[in-house]
Amino acid sequence: MDEGPAGGGGPVVRAARVRVTGEPVRIGAPAPEGGGHEPKVRVVREGDLIQALDVTCTCGERILIRCEY
């Protein structure tokens, strides 16, 4: 997240902090050994518009990422 001047964090990742690469990136805790499980991502739509991404981690934690246009 954007750390801002005081490093307190915030809800927006600034473009200057984003790096695009062709390499996959693991987000969150490492996968359990022998599991080979992947996080699950569900797209939440309203008509043709994506409203959010519902991500469920292999550890069971869930986060809803809202998309604002």
DRENKEVEX-694040 format. One record per residue: residue number from 0; x, y, z of N, C-alpha, C, CB in turn. Coordinates in steps of 0.05 Angstrom, whole numbers, always signed. Glycine has a CB too. Layout:
% residues N
@pos=NUM, n_x=X, n_y=Y, n_z=Z, ca_x=X, ca_y=Y, ca_z=Z, c_x=X, c_y=Y, c_z=Z, cb_x=X, cb_y=Y, cb_z=Z
...
This chain:
% residues 69
@pos=0, n_x=+17, n_y=-24, n_z=+0, ca_x=+0, ca_y=+0, ca_z=+0, c_x=+18, c_y=+25, c_z=+0, cb_x=-19, cb_y=+0, cb_z=+24
@pos=1, n_x=+5, n_y=+47, n_z=-6, ca_x=+20, ca_y=+72, ca_z=-6, c_x=+27, c_y=+79, c_z=+23, cb_x=+4, cb_y=+95, cb_z=-19
@pos=2, n_x=+53, n_y=+81, n_z=+28, ca_x=+62, ca_y=+86, ca_z=+55, c_x=+60, c_y=+115, c_z=+64, cb_x=+90, cb_y=+76, cb_z=+59
@pos=3, n_x=+59, n_y=+133, n_z=+45, ca_x=+56, ca_y=+162, ca_z=+51, c_x=+80, c_y=+172, c_z=+67, cb_x=+31, cb_y=+166, cb_z=+67
@pos=4, n_x=+80, n_y=+197, n_z=+73, ca_x=+103, ca_y=+209, ca_z=+87, c_x=+109, c_y=+197, c_z=+114, cb_x=+100, cb_y=+238, cb_z=+89
@pos=5, n_x=+88, n_y=+189, n_z=+129, ca_x=+92, ca_y=+179, ca_z=+156, c_x=+94, c_y=+148, c_z=+156, cb_x=+70, cb_y=+188, cb_z=+174
@pos=6, n_x=+91, n_y=+135, n_z=+132, ca_x=+93, ca_y=+106, ca_z=+131, c_x=+68, c_y=+93, c_z=+143, cb_x=+117, cb_y=+97, cb_z=+145
@pos=7, n_x=+46, n_y=+107, n_z=+145, ca_x=+22, ca_y=+96, ca_z=+157, c_x=+6, c_y=+78, c_z=+140, cb_x=+6, cb_y=+118, cb_z=+167
@pos=8, n_x=+11, n_y=+78, n_z=+114, ca_x=-5, ca_y=+61, ca_z=+95, c_x=-30, c_y=+75, c_z=+87, cb_x=-11, cb_y=+34, cb_z=+108
@pos=9, n_x=-43, n_y=+65, n_z=+67, ca_x=-67, ca_y=+77, ca_z=+57, c_x=-81, c_y=+58, c_z=+37, cb_x=-62, cb_y=+104, cb_z=+44
@pos=10, n_x=-104, n_y=+64, n_z=+28, ca_x=-119, ca_y=+46, ca_z=+11, c_x=-111, c_y=+45, c_z=-18, cb_x=-148, cb_y=+52, cb_z=+13
@pos=11, n_x=-93, n_y=+63, n_z=-27, ca_x=-86, ca_y=+65, ca_z=-55, c_x=-56, c_y=+59, c_z=-59, cb_x=-93, cb_y=+93, cb_z=-67
@pos=12, n_x=-50, n_y=+42, n_z=-79, ca_x=-22, ca_y=+37, ca_z=-87, c_x=-16, c_y=+57, c_z=-109, cb_x=-17, cb_y=+7, cb_z=-96
@pos=13, n_x=+3, n_y=+75, n_z=-104, ca_x=+10, ca_y=+95, ca_z=-123, c_x=+25, c_y=+83, c_z=-147, cb_x=+28, cb_y=+117, cb_z=-110
@pos=14, n_x=+21, n_y=+94, n_z=-171, ca_x=+32, ca_y=+84, ca_z=-196, c_x=+63, c_y=+82, c_z=-194, cb_x=+25, cb_y=+102, cb_z=-219
@pos=15, n_x=+75, n_y=+100, n_z=-180, ca_x=+104, ca_y=+100, ca_z=-177, c_x=+114, c_y=+76, c_z=-162, cb_x=+114, cb_y=+126, cb_z=-164
@pos=16, n_x=+97, n_y=+63, n_z=-146, ca_x=+104, ca_y=+39, ca_z=-130, c_x=+97, c_y=+13, c_z=-144, cb_x=+91, cb_y=+40, cb_z=-103
@pos=17, n_x=+86, n_y=+14, n_z=-168, ca_x=+78, ca_y=-9, ca_z=-183, c_x=+99, c_y=-16, c_z=-204, cb_x=+51, cb_y=-6, cb_z=-197
@pos=18, n_x=+107, n_y=-42, n_z=-206, ca_x=+126, ca_y=-51, ca_z=-225, c_x=+114, c_y=-74, c_z=-241, cb_x=+153, cb_y=-60, cb_z=-212
@pos=19, n_x=+114, n_y=-72, n_z=-267, ca_x=+103, ca_y=-92, ca_z=-285, c_x=+126, c_y=-110, c_z=-295, cb_x=+86, cb_y=-80, cb_z=-308
@pos=20, n_x=+124, n_y=-136, n_z=-291, ca_x=+144, ca_y=-155, ca_z=-302, c_x=+129, c_y=-178, c_z=-314, cb_x=+163, cb_y=-164, cb_z=-279
@pos=21, n_x=+144, n_y=-195, n_z=-328, ca_x=+133, ca_y=-219, ca_z=-340, c_x=+134, c_y=-243, c_z=-320, cb_x=+147, cb_y=-226, cb_z=-365
@pos=22, n_x=+145, n_y=-238, n_z=-297, ca_x=+148, ca_y=-260, ca_z=-277, c_x=+124, c_y=-262, c_z=-259, cb_x=+174, cb_y=-255, cb_z=-261
@pos=23, n_x=+115, n_y=-286, n_z=-252, ca_x=+94, ca_y=-289, ca_z=-233, c_x=+103, c_y=-280, c_z=-205, cb_x=+83, cb_y=-318, cb_z=-232
@pos=24, n_x=+84, n_y=-270, n_z=-189, ca_x=+90, ca_y=-260, ca_z=-162, c_x=+71, c_y=-273, c_z=-143, cb_x=+88, cb_y=-229, cb_z=-161
@pos=25, n_x=+82, n_y=-285, n_z=-122, ca_x=+65, ca_y=-297, ca_z=-101, c_x=+58, c_y=-275, c_z=-81, cb_x=+80, cb_y=-321, cb_z=-86
@pos=26, n_x=+32, n_y=-274, n_z=-75, ca_x=+23, ca_y=-254, ca_z=-55, c_x=+13, c_y=-270, c_z=-31, cb_x=+0, cb_y=-236, cb_z=-67
@pos=27, n_x=+23, n_y=-263, n_z=-8, ca_x=+14, ca_y=-276, ca_z=+17, c_x=+34, c_y=-296, c_z=+26, cb_x=-13, cb_y=-289, cb_z=+12
@pos=28, n_x=+25, n_y=-313, n_z=+44, ca_x=+42, ca_y=-333, ca_z=+57, c_x=+49, c_y=-355, c_z=+37, cb_x=+28, cb_y=-346, cb_z=+81
@pos=29, n_x=+73, n_y=-368, n_z=+40, ca_x=+80, ca_y=-390, ca_z=+23, c_x=+59, c_y=-412, c_z=+24, cb_x=+108, cb_y=-400, cb_z=+30
@pos=30, n_x=+57, n_y=-427, n_z=+1, ca_x=+38, ca_y=-449, ca_z=+0, c_x=+47, c_y=-471, c_z=+19, cb_x=+36, cb_y=-460, cb_z=-29
@pos=31, n_x=+28, n_y=-486, n_z=+31, ca_x=+36, ca_y=-508, ca_z=+49, c_x=+52, c_y=-529, c_z=+33, cb_x=+11, cb_y=-521, cb_z=+62
@pos=32, n_x=+71, n_y=-541, n_z=+47, ca_x=+88, ca_y=-561, ca_z=+34, c_x=+71, c_y=-584, c_z=+24, cb_x=+110, cb_y=-572, cb_z=+53
@pos=33, n_x=+77, n_y=-594, n_z=+0, ca_x=+63, ca_y=-616, ca_z=-11, c_x=+35, c_y=-610, c_z=-20, cb_x=+62, cb_y=-638, cb_z=+9
@pos=34, n_x=+27, n_y=-585, n_z=-16, ca_x=-1, ca_y=-578, ca_z=-23, c_x=-4, c_y=-571, c_z=-53, cb_x=-9, cb_y=-554, cb_z=-7
@pos=35, n_x=+13, n_y=-554, n_z=-63, ca_x=+10, ca_y=-545, ca_z=-90, c_x=-16, c_y=-530, c_z=-96, cb_x=+12, cb_y=-569, cb_z=-108
@pos=36, n_x=-28, n_y=-521, n_z=-75, ca_x=-54, ca_y=-506, ca_z=-78, c_x=-49, c_y=-478, c_z=-87, cb_x=-70, cb_y=-507, cb_z=-52
@pos=37, n_x=-67, n_y=-467, n_z=-101, ca_x=-66, ca_y=-439, ca_z=-110, c_x=-88, c_y=-423, c_z=-97, cb_x=-67, cb_y=-437, cb_z=-141
@pos=38, n_x=-84, n_y=-397, n_z=-93, ca_x=-106, ca_y=-380, ca_z=-84, c_x=-129, c_y=-381, c_z=-104, cb_x=-97, cb_y=-351, cb_z=-79
@pos=39, n_x=-153, n_y=-375, n_z=-95, ca_x=-176, ca_y=-374, ca_z=-112, c_x=-185, c_y=-345, c_z=-116, cb_x=-200, cb_y=-391, cb_z=-101
@pos=40, n_x=-191, n_y=-338, n_z=-140, ca_x=-200, ca_y=-310, ca_z=-146, c_x=-227, c_y=-312, c_z=-161, cb_x=-179, cb_y=-295, cb_z=-164
@pos=41, n_x=-247, n_y=-298, n_z=-150, ca_x=-273, ca_y=-297, ca_z=-162, c_x=-278, c_y=-268, c_z=-170, cb_x=-295, cb_y=-307, cb_z=-142
@pos=42, n_x=-287, n_y=-264, n_z=-195, ca_x=-293, ca_y=-238, ca_z=-205, c_x=-322, c_y=-231, c_z=-199, cb_x=-288, cb_y=-236, cb_z=-236
@pos=43, n_x=-326, n_y=-208, n_z=-186, ca_x=-353, ca_y=-199, ca_z=-179, c_x=-362, c_y=-179, c_z=-199, cb_x=-354, cb_y=-188, cb_z=-149
@pos=44, n_x=-382, n_y=-185, n_z=-215, ca_x=-391, ca_y=-167, ca_z=-236, c_x=-419, c_y=-156, c_z=-231, cb_x=-391, cb_y=-182, cb_z=-263
@pos=45, n_x=-424, n_y=-133, n_z=-243, ca_x=-450, ca_y=-122, ca_z=-244, c_x=-454, c_y=-115, c_z=-274, cb_x=-454, cb_y=-96, cb_z=-225
@pos=46, n_x=-468, n_y=-133, n_z=-288, ca_x=-470, ca_y=-131, ca_z=-317, c_x=-443, c_y=-136, c_z=-329, cb_x=-480, cb_y=-102, cb_z=-325
@pos=47, n_x=-433, n_y=-118, n_z=-346, ca_x=-407, ca_y=-121, ca_z=-359, c_x=-385, c_y=-109, c_z=-343, cb_x=-407, cb_y=-110, cb_z=-387
@pos=48, n_x=-391, n_y=-96, n_z=-320, ca_x=-372, ca_y=-81, ca_z=-304, c_x=-362, c_y=-98, c_z=-281, cb_x=-384, cb_y=-55, cb_z=-294
@pos=49, n_x=-335, n_y=-100, n_z=-278, ca_x=-324, ca_y=-115, ca_z=-256, c_x=-325, c_y=-96, c_z=-231, cb_x=-294, cb_y=-123, cb_z=-262
@pos=50, n_x=-338, n_y=-105, n_z=-211, ca_x=-342, ca_y=-90, ca_z=-186, c_x=-320, c_y=-95, c_z=-166, cb_x=-369, cb_y=-95, cb_z=-174
@pos=51, n_x=-311, n_y=-121, n_z=-165, ca_x=-291, ca_y=-129, ca_z=-145, c_x=-278, c_y=-155, c_z=-152, cb_x=-304, cb_y=-131, cb_z=-117
@pos=52, n_x=-256, n_y=-161, n_z=-139, ca_x=-243, ca_y=-187, ca_z=-140, c_x=-244, c_y=-199, c_z=-112, cb_x=-213, cb_y=-185, cb_z=-151
@pos=53, n_x=-255, n_y=-223, n_z=-109, ca_x=-257, ca_y=-237, ca_z=-84, c_x=-235, c_y=-258, c_z=-83, cb_x=-286, cb_y=-250, cb_z=-80
@pos=54, n_x=-214, n_y=-253, n_z=-67, ca_x=-190, ca_y=-270, ca_z=-66, c_x=-191, c_y=-287, c_z=-40, cb_x=-164, cb_y=-254, cb_z=-68
@pos=55, n_x=-188, n_y=-313, n_z=-43, ca_x=-186, ca_y=-331, ca_z=-20, c_x=-158, c_y=-343, c_z=-21, cb_x=-208, cb_y=-353, cb_z=-21
@pos=56, n_x=-142, n_y=-338, n_z=+0, ca_x=-115, ca_y=-348, ca_z=+3, c_x=-116, c_y=-378, c_z=+9, cb_x=-100, cb_y=-332, cb_z=+25
@pos=57, n_x=-93, n_y=-391, n_z=+5, ca_x=-91, ca_y=-420, ca_z=+11, c_x=-93, c_y=-424, c_z=+42, cb_x=-64, cb_y=-431, cb_z=+1
@pos=58, n_x=-88, n_y=-403, n_z=+57, ca_x=-90, ca_y=-406, ca_z=+87, c_x=-119, c_y=-402, c_z=+96, cb_x=-71, cb_y=-385, cb_z=+100
@pos=59, n_x=-136, n_y=-394, n_z=+78, ca_x=-164, ca_y=-390, ca_z=+85, c_x=-172, c_y=-360, c_z=+88, cb_x=-170, cb_y=-404, cb_z=+110
@pos=60, n_x=-152, n_y=-343, n_z=+90, ca_x=-159, ca_y=-314, ca_z=+92, c_x=-171, c_y=-305, c_z=+66, cb_x=-133, cb_y=-297, cb_z=+98
@pos=61, n_x=-190, n_y=-286, n_z=+69, ca_x=-205, ca_y=-276, ca_z=+46, c_x=-204, c_y=-246, c_z=+45, cb_x=-234, cb_y=-286, cb_z=+46
@pos=62, n_x=-202, n_y=-235, n_z=+21, ca_x=-201, ca_y=-206, ca_z=+18, c_x=-218, c_y=-198, c_z=-7, cb_x=-172, cb_y=-195, cb_z=+16
@pos=63, n_x=-232, n_y=-176, n_z=-5, ca_x=-248, ca_y=-166, ca_z=-27, c_x=-234, c_y=-141, c_z=-37, cb_x=-278, cb_y=-161, cb_z=-18
@pos=64, n_x=-226, n_y=-141, n_z=-62, ca_x=-213, ca_y=-118, ca_z=-74, c_x=-234, c_y=-104, c_z=-92, cb_x=-188, cb_y=-126, cb_z=-90
@pos=65, n_x=-242, n_y=-80, n_z=-83, ca_x=-263, ca_y=-65, ca_z=-99, c_x=-249, c_y=-50, c_z=-121, cb_x=-278, cb_y=-46, cb_z=-81
@pos=66, n_x=-262, n_y=-50, n_z=-144, ca_x=-252, ca_y=-36, ca_z=-168, c_x=-268, c_y=-10, c_z=-171, cb_x=-254, cb_y=-54, cb_z=-194
@pos=67, n_x=-255, n_y=+12, n_z=-171, ca_x=-268, ca_y=+38, ca_z=-175, c_x=-259, c_y=+49, c_z=-202, cb_x=-261, cb_y=+57, cb_z=-152
@pos=68, n_x=-278, n_y=+58, n_z=-218, ca_x=-272, ca_y=+69, ca_z=-244, c_x=-277, c_y=+98, c_z=-245, cb_x=-288, cb_y=+55, cb_z=-266
